[in-house]
């Protein structure tokens, strides 16, 4: 173990003696964090109009429930995602959706004109988005009212609902004989009216959106609010909570590029040959380089986190998970460093190709534009970049309040990528050294 640590200390000293290498590991990430943190801070209070992501749960599976869902899809203010009740509640609880709307079984039998009971919807809203709750309920009432009043423009639908209501009155055990007679006469008249509507009004009908033309008042819908306890806070405390995890990745990428280039330099200058002729074993030489890169990555992450905490108010919600995320991130990119050092035979080639690959991974994974600011399609595509999973693992401990179970996915992916990269890199490097 001592020879490995000696080699690692040697590499760290060489790294710190290089001003350009030290700048990309500490200086550039700090500039990035300040730049993007200031931009997002200045825009955080301005707000902006956007479509609300709403999950819709259709447990009724009736024509009426489908009509309501289709009507909600036409709204310019909503993006509708159909889901199950448990998945919808969990998505709102985690902050993925603003709210969910559940259409319970039996909705279609109560949704319509001349019903004794009003149809009920269940609405669950993210507690941090209460401002949108009233807007969503108003939109639901508007859409249901338009669907209901549209019956007056459809004589067949009006006649069908009148007949259904008349059947329910005749079968009701709660109504007296006199009440049944009165409602029977009224609903019979409505049925006759609906039958004669095409003759009385012609083909033009009436405006389905104008309820006053019908001269009828009704309460088509009732909305029940479902309480949702947020388990994960989906909003960062400040803009620097967003910018610093992304900035930390530039320090890690700087370590990867620097150590990959230094390994090629040592091979060209003969340092690697002298190490091979020493009593050291081959795996110890490579382990020393990997240990140095690991210590540099974790050191960069730690120093940047200390600066963020001392000067910019960034607080780690879960310190043990931050340590786990930092270690997994470092191990992942140590493996990639071992792979990158074999992609070229000169320092210039390795540096150019390495920074090119690093830039692509950063662009896709949230190193250039923070993940929280990416559109949905880009967040999905970013899953191919290990930078994304590194950023998520750091954010999970800083402001996403991840549990240990939720950290398994990003950390597992990082360790898998690092293992594959390290194995391929060592295999290719041994062949070249041989």
Number of C-alpha atoms within 10 A of each C-alpha: 8 9 15 20 16 12 20 24 17 14 22 17 11 12 21 14 11 11 10 13 19 18 15 19 30 22 15 17 28 21 12 19 24 18 15 21 20 15 14 16 14 11 11 12 8 7 7 7 6 10 12 16 17 25 28 21 24 21 16 17 15 15 11 19 21 15 14 17 21 13 16 21 14 12 13 10 16 18 16 21 16 16 19 16 19 9 14 24 28 18 19 26 23 18 21 15 22 25 27 30 29 25 25 18 14 15 22 17 17 18 22 29 20 20 20 11 14 19 21 19 18 15 23 22 26 24 17 13 12 12 11 15 18 10 12 21 17 13 16 22 17 16 19 23 20 18 20 22 25 19 19 24 20 16 19 16 15 25 21 13 22 25 16 16 23 22 13 13 20 14 11 11 9 9 13 9 10 9 12 17 14 11 17 18 13 14 22 17 13 18 21 13 15 23 15 13 19 16 9 11 10 10 10 8 14 17 15 18 17 14 18 10 12 14 7 9 9 14 17 21 20 14 17 13 13 15 12 16 14 16 15 16 15 17 14 15 15 16 22 25 24 26 28 31 26 30 29 31 30 29 27 28 28 27 30 30 25 26 26 26 24 19 22 22 18 15 18 14 11 11 13 18 13 11 17 14 10 10 8 12 13 15 11 17 18 19 19 22 25 24 21 25 29 24 19 26 27 22 18 25 29 16 13 23 20 14 14 22 15 11 8 17 13 22 17 21 16 17 12 12 21 22 17 17 26 25 19 24 30 30 26 27 31 31 27 26 28 28 24 26 30 22 17 16 14 16 20 13 15 23 23 15 17 25 18 12 15 20 16 14 20 23 17 24 29 28 27 19 16 22 21 13 12 15 9 11 8 14 18 11 11 21 13 13 19 24 29 26 25 28 26 24 29 30 23 24 25 25 22 23 18 22 14 14 7 12 20 14 13 22 23 14 17 27 20 16 18 25 18 14 21 23 15 17 20 19 14 16 17 13 8 11 11 5
